[in-house]
Amino acid sequence: MRSPRRLVVDAEVYFGHGLSATLFAAAPRLRWVQSAAAGVASLLFPAMRASDVKLTNSAGVMADTIAEHLLVGVIYLLRSFDIAGFDRVIGPDGLER
């Protein structure tokens, strides 16, 4: 099995959840780093900042999905669907159906 350092030697693009300074130094042909996470603070080491490598992140990618999930959750509780579902299994009289 080849080590990560040997695999990145010819890499021009990196996609993942972080990149160490050691691995970055082993990738001289790297031109673009795409972080799968929104935060990139751990990638702002001196060598990265001094390079011409483009750094992008995934901030906002899940914004619509999270907003929709929150809205459905609020509607679920406001319309008492949790109680309605419970009543279908247990019944308003407390007896199991």
BELWOCOR-V795174 format. One line per field, one symbol per residue. psi: psi as a letter, one per 30 degrees, with the letter a starting at -180 (. if undefined). A space follows every 10 residues. Layout:
psi=???
This chain:
psi=kkleefefeg kfkkkahlkl eeeefgifgk fkjjkflekg effhleeeef lgkkjlagkf egeeeeeeee eeeeeeeegh feeeeefeee kffgkk.
